[in-house]
Amino acid sequence: MSTPNAGSNLPKPAPQGKGAEAAKLVAIIVLFLCVVYLVYENFQTKKAFQSEVDRITVQVQAVEDNYKLAEASLSGQIAGLKEEIDGTKSAVDSTKTELKNTAATIQTTRNQTKQELTKALTEKTAEVQAQVKAAKSDADTKISGVNTEVDGVKSDVVQVKSDLADTKSQLSSAQAKLASMGEGFEAAIAKNSAELAQLKLKGERNYIEFDFPKKKQIVKVEDIRLVLTKTDPKKGKYNMKILVDDTEIEKKDLLINEPVQFLVGPSRVRYEVVINWVEKNKAGGYLAVPKDKTLSSIGVPIKK
């Protein structure tokens, strides 16, 4: 078998000149792509940087706008405060002026009032002096008349003294008669039931026994009422009111068996009450009434 044709199917090596040119072309293409990439990357970087710059610029502008707005607002507030201060100052000045005017008015009114009071006081003084003068003149006239009346009264007093002397004479006579009548009346005092029974037997007076009820402490005897107001059994004393002829006679610190006399009715008849015993809020005794009331009415009225 022959071998000379065995390598006839293998590729033939390219010529060296064409291979070098292809490598150079590839290198140029790669370099161009790199340059294009770098240019593109630089463009993107510049674009991103410009975008950031624009964003920061917008923020700065916004800050500047806010600052301007705040400055404008502050300027407005300052202007408003200045106006308020000016207004307050004006009001204070006005108030000062009003106060000065008011003080002047008060002073003027005070002076006028003082003058008016002085004038009124002077006029009133003159009026009072005139009234006093007139009253004095009138008093002098009345005193003169009174002196005349006094002279007449003096003559009347002389007459009264004469009449009084006659009355005393009649009174002495009546007292003597009463003494003769009352001698037995005052002496006849009953201290107990037995003595009262003896007085009844004499028949000179009517004797009515009575007790004060403990609850009411008031009793009606004949035509009078008796009210027991206080008792003191240890000392044998009591207080009593006598209701007679629409009159109230009060007696205090009376002793047991002490006669109490009083006048009754238009004829002035003399009654007599005697309390014989006293206990706590209780007492008892009798009332003596003259049988001959006409004869008993002659006398001097007893002080109530």
C-alpha positions as CSV (number, residue, x, y, z in Angstrom):
1,M,0.0,0.0,0.0
2,S,1.4,3.3,-0.9
3,T,1.6,6.2,1.7
4,P,2.4,9.3,-0.3
5,N,-1.4,10.3,-0.6
6,A,-2.2,9.8,3.1
7,G,-1.8,13.5,4.1
8,S,-3.5,14.9,1.1
9,N,-6.8,15.4,3.1
10,L,-5.3,17.6,6.0
11,P,-6.0,21.4,6.0
12,K,-3.4,23.5,4.7
13,P,-2.0,26.1,7.0
14,A,-3.1,29.6,6.2
15,P,-0.6,32.0,4.9
16,Q,1.0,34.1,7.7
17,G,0.0,37.4,6.2
18,K,-3.8,37.0,6.3
19,G,-3.7,35.6,9.9
20,A,-2.0,38.7,11.2
21,E,-4.4,41.0,9.6
22,A,-7.4,39.1,11.1
23,A,-5.9,39.3,14.6
24,K,-5.4,43.0,14.1
25,L,-9.0,43.5,13.0
26,V,-10.3,41.6,15.9
27,A,-8.1,43.6,18.3
28,I,-9.4,46.8,16.6
29,I,-13.0,45.7,17.0
30,V,-12.5,44.8,20.7
31,L,-10.8,48.1,21.3
32,F,-13.6,50.0,19.6
33,L,-16.2,48.2,21.7
34,C,-14.2,49.0,24.8
35,V,-14.1,52.7,23.8
36,V,-17.8,52.6,23.0
37,Y,-18.5,51.0,26.4
38,L,-16.4,53.5,28.2
39,V,-18.1,56.4,26.4
40,Y,-21.5,54.9,27.2
41,E,-20.6,54.4,30.8
42,N,-19.3,57.9,31.1
43,F,-22.5,59.2,29.6
44,Q,-24.6,57.3,32.1
45,T,-22.5,58.5,35.0
46,K,-22.8,62.1,33.8
47,K,-26.5,61.6,33.4
48,A,-26.9,60.2,37.0
49,F,-24.7,63.0,38.4
50,Q,-26.8,65.6,36.6
51,S,-30.0,64.1,37.9
52,E,-28.6,64.2,41.5
53,V,-27.4,67.8,40.9
54,D,-30.9,68.7,39.7
55,R,-32.5,67.0,42.7
56,I,-30.2,68.9,45.1
57,T,-30.9,72.1,43.2
58,V,-34.7,71.5,43.7
59,Q,-34.2,70.9,47.4
60,V,-32.1,74.0,47.8
61,Q,-34.7,76.0,45.9
62,A,-37.4,74.6,48.1
63,V,-35.4,75.6,51.2
64,E,-34.8,79.1,49.8
65,D,-38.6,79.4,49.1
66,N,-39.5,78.3,52.6
67,Y,-37.0,80.7,54.0
68,K,-38.5,83.5,51.9
69,L,-42.0,82.6,53.1
70,A,-40.9,82.4,56.7
71,E,-39.0,85.7,56.3
72,A,-42.2,87.3,54.8
73,S,-44.4,85.9,57.6
74,L,-42.0,87.1,60.3
75,S,-41.9,90.5,58.6
76,G,-45.7,90.6,58.7
77,Q,-45.8,89.6,62.3
78,I,-43.2,92.2,63.2
79,A,-45.2,94.8,61.3
80,G,-48.4,93.7,63.2
81,L,-46.6,93.9,66.5
82,K,-45.3,97.3,65.7
83,E,-48.8,98.5,64.8
84,E,-50.1,97.0,68.1
85,I,-47.3,98.7,70.0
86,D,-48.1,102.0,68.3
87,G,-51.8,101.5,69.0
88,T,-51.1,100.7,72.7
89,K,-48.9,103.7,72.9
90,S,-51.5,105.9,71.4
91,A,-54.2,104.5,73.8
92,V,-51.9,105.1,76.8
93,D,-51.3,108.7,75.6
94,S,-55.1,109.1,75.2
95,T,-55.7,107.6,78.7
96,K,-53.2,110.0,80.2
97,T,-54.9,112.9,78.6
98,E,-58.3,111.7,79.8
99,L,-57.0,111.3,83.3
100,K,-55.6,114.8,83.3
101,N,-58.9,116.1,82.0
102,T,-60.8,114.1,84.6
103,A,-58.6,115.3,87.4
104,A,-59.1,118.9,86.2
105,T,-62.9,118.3,86.1
106,I,-62.9,116.8,89.6
107,Q,-61.0,119.7,90.9
108,T,-63.3,122.2,89.3
109,T,-66.4,120.3,90.6
110,R,-64.9,120.2,94.1
111,N,-64.3,123.9,94.0
112,Q,-67.8,124.5,92.8
113,T,-69.3,122.2,95.4
114,K,-67.3,123.9,98.2
115,Q,-68.6,127.2,97.1
116,E,-72.1,125.9,96.9
117,L,-71.9,124.3,100.4
118,T,-70.4,127.5,101.8
119,K,-73.2,129.5,100.2
120,A,-75.9,127.1,101.5
121,L,-74.4,127.0,105.0
122,T,-74.4,130.8,105.1
123,E,-78.0,131.0,103.9
124,K,-79.1,128.3,106.4
125,T,-77.3,130.1,109.2
126,A,-79.0,133.3,108.4
127,E,-82.4,131.4,108.2
128,V,-81.8,129.7,111.6
129,Q,-80.8,133.0,113.2
130,A,-84.0,134.6,111.8
131,Q,-86.0,131.7,113.2
132,V,-84.3,131.9,116.6
133,K,-85.0,135.6,116.7
134,A,-88.6,135.0,115.8
135,A,-88.9,132.2,118.3
136,K,-87.3,134.4,121.0
137,S,-89.8,137.2,120.3
138,D,-92.7,134.7,120.4
139,A,-91.3,133.2,123.6
140,D,-91.1,136.6,125.2
141,T,-94.7,137.2,124.2
142,K,-95.8,133.9,125.6
143,I,-93.8,134.4,128.8
144,S,-95.6,137.6,129.3
145,G,-98.9,135.9,128.9
146,V,-97.8,133.1,131.2
147,N,-96.9,135.5,133.9
148,T,-100.3,136.9,133.6
149,E,-101.8,133.4,133.8
150,V,-99.5,132.6,136.8
151,D,-100.9,135.5,138.7
152,G,-104.3,134.0,138.1
153,V,-103.1,130.5,139.0
154,K,-101.7,131.9,142.3
155,S,-105.2,133.2,143.2
156,D,-106.6,129.8,142.3
157,V,-103.9,128.0,144.4
158,V,-105.1,130.1,147.4
159,Q,-108.6,128.9,146.8
160,V,-107.4,125.3,146.4
161,K,-105.5,125.5,149.6
162,S,-108.7,126.7,151.4
163,D,-110.7,123.8,149.8
164,L,-107.9,121.4,150.7
165,A,-108.1,122.4,154.3
166,D,-111.8,121.7,154.3
167,T,-111.2,118.4,152.6
168,K,-108.6,117.4,155.2
169,S,-111.0,118.2,157.9
170,Q,-113.7,116.0,156.3
171,L,-111.0,113.3,155.7
172,S,-110.0,113.3,159.4
173,S,-113.6,112.9,160.3
174,A,-114.0,110.0,157.9
175,Q,-110.8,108.4,159.1
176,A,-112.0,108.6,162.7
177,K,-115.2,106.9,161.7
178,L,-113.4,104.3,159.7
179,A,-111.1,103.6,162.6
180,S,-114.0,103.0,164.8
181,M,-115.4,100.6,162.2
182,G,-112.2,98.9,161.3
183,E,-111.0,98.3,164.8
184,G,-112.8,95.0,165.0
185,F,-112.3,94.3,161.2
186,E,-108.5,94.3,161.4
187,A,-108.3,92.5,164.8
188,A,-110.6,89.7,163.7
189,I,-108.1,87.4,161.8
190,A,-108.7,83.7,161.8
191,K,-105.5,81.5,161.7
192,N,-107.3,78.2,161.4
193,S,-110.7,76.6,160.8
194,A,-111.6,76.8,164.5
195,E,-111.0,80.5,164.7
196,L,-112.8,81.0,161.4
197,A,-115.8,79.2,162.7
198,Q,-115.9,81.5,165.7
199,L,-115.8,84.6,163.4
200,K,-118.7,83.2,161.4
201,L,-120.7,82.9,164.6
202,K,-120.4,86.6,165.2
203,G,-122.2,87.2,161.9
204,E,-120.4,90.5,161.2
205,R,-119.1,89.4,157.8
206,N,-119.4,86.7,155.3
207,Y,-116.4,84.2,155.2
208,I,-115.7,82.1,152.1
209,E,-113.0,79.4,152.4
210,F,-111.0,78.4,149.3
211,D,-108.0,76.4,148.1
212,F,-105.9,77.0,145.1
213,P,-105.9,73.9,142.8
214,K,-102.4,72.6,142.3
215,K,-102.6,72.5,138.5
216,K,-104.4,75.7,137.7
217,Q,-103.4,77.8,140.7
218,I,-106.3,80.1,140.1
219,V,-109.6,80.2,142.0
220,K,-112.8,82.3,141.7
221,V,-114.3,83.5,145.0
222,E,-117.4,85.6,145.0
223,D,-116.9,88.3,142.4
224,I,-113.1,88.2,142.3
225,R,-110.4,85.9,141.1
226,L,-107.2,85.0,142.9
227,V,-104.0,83.7,141.2
228,L,-101.2,82.0,143.2
229,T,-97.9,82.8,141.4
230,K,-95.3,81.6,143.9
231,T,-95.0,79.7,147.2
232,D,-92.2,79.4,149.7
233,P,-93.3,76.8,152.4
234,K,-90.0,77.1,154.3
235,K,-90.4,80.8,154.9
236,G,-94.2,80.7,155.0
237,K,-94.4,83.2,152.1
238,Y,-96.2,83.5,148.8
239,N,-97.0,85.7,145.9
240,M,-100.5,86.3,144.6
241,K,-102.5,88.3,142.0
242,I,-106.0,89.7,142.7
243,L,-108.2,90.2,139.6
244,V,-111.0,92.6,140.4
245,D,-113.0,95.1,138.3
246,D,-110.8,94.5,135.3
247,T,-107.8,95.4,137.4
248,E,-104.9,93.2,138.4
249,I,-103.4,93.8,141.9
250,E,-100.1,92.0,142.4
251,K,-98.9,91.2,146.0
252,K,-95.4,89.8,146.7
253,D,-93.6,88.3,149.7
254,L,-96.8,88.0,151.7
255,L,-96.7,86.0,155.0
256,I,-99.2,83.4,156.2
257,N,-102.1,84.9,158.1
258,E,-101.2,88.4,156.8
259,P,-104.5,90.2,155.9
260,V,-104.6,91.6,152.3
261,Q,-107.2,94.3,151.9
262,F,-108.5,95.8,148.6
263,L,-111.5,97.8,147.3
264,V,-114.2,96.3,145.1
265,G,-116.8,97.8,142.8
266,P,-118.1,101.4,142.3
267,S,-119.0,101.6,146.0
268,R,-115.4,100.8,146.9
269,V,-116.3,98.0,149.3
270,R,-113.3,96.7,151.3
271,Y,-112.6,93.0,150.9
272,E,-110.0,91.0,152.9
273,V,-108.1,87.9,151.9
274,V,-106.2,85.8,154.4
275,I,-104.0,82.8,153.4
276,N,-103.6,80.4,156.4
277,W,-101.3,77.8,154.9
278,V,-98.9,77.2,151.9
279,E,-97.3,74.2,150.4
280,K,-95.4,73.7,147.2
281,N,-97.6,75.2,144.5
282,K,-100.6,75.1,146.8
283,A,-102.2,77.4,149.4
284,G,-105.6,77.9,151.1
285,G,-107.4,80.5,153.2
286,Y,-110.6,82.6,153.2
287,L,-112.2,85.8,151.8
288,A,-113.9,88.1,154.2
289,V,-116.7,90.3,152.7
290,P,-118.6,92.9,154.9
291,K,-122.4,92.2,155.2
292,D,-123.2,95.9,155.3
293,K,-121.4,97.0,152.1
294,T,-122.8,100.5,152.2
295,L,-121.2,101.2,155.6
296,S,-118.0,99.5,154.5
297,S,-117.6,101.7,151.5
298,I,-116.9,104.8,153.6
299,G,-113.2,105.4,153.9
300,V,-110.0,106.2,152.1
301,P,-109.1,104.0,149.1
302,I,-106.3,101.6,149.8
303,K,-103.3,101.7,147.5
304,K,-103.3,98.9,145.0
